[in-house]
Amino acid sequence: MKNLPQKVRSRKLNSKVDLTAMVSVSFLLIIFFMVVGELSKPKEMKYDTGQDRGCCDCPSRHDGEDRSITVILGENNKLIYYIGIIANPIKKPKTVAYGKNGIRKELNARIESLKSYTFDSNKLKRDLVVIIKPTKKSNYGNLVDILDEMKINGITSYFIVPEFTPEESKLIASN
């Protein structure tokens, strides 16, 4: 018999996987999730009640109270607004109409009066906060109208709140 050529067997090399990069990535991920977990915890803010200011004669004011306008939407297209907190308002509740000679004029006047606090007009419109409180007897069109006024004036911080304080309930009942 003839000698058949023998198959040449290839030598298998030991393959090693370098895990150095994988370890680095895993440590970076661990650090990332630790930082995200720490930053996502709720933060606590101190609420200033004004009791420690020592001023007995003057009514206490809170920071930002002069930046808020509360608008109450009543029945029969009635619109009541005040500035500050209802128990001690900066501007007493007043009934105005919708449109450019009513609430828009009042919002523009408030923006103008706040210009003494900041020089950036875009920041000023963000800083003014309008709280919209529709009553059960107000209609949907009134809510749309007041939201249009927010868009026209460029006010981006506004909230629709359906709850009323007891003082606001008395104000609505008296009007």
Secondary structure, 3 states (H helix, E strand, C coil): CCCCCCCCCCCCCCCCCCCHHHHHHHHHHHHHHHHHHHHCCCCCCCCCCCHHHCCCCCCCCCCCHHHEEEEEECCCCCEEEEEEECCEEEEEEEEECCCCCCHHHHHHHHHHHHHHCCCCHHHHHHHCEEEEEECCCCCHHHHHHHHHHHHHHCCCEEEECCCCCHHHHHHHHHC
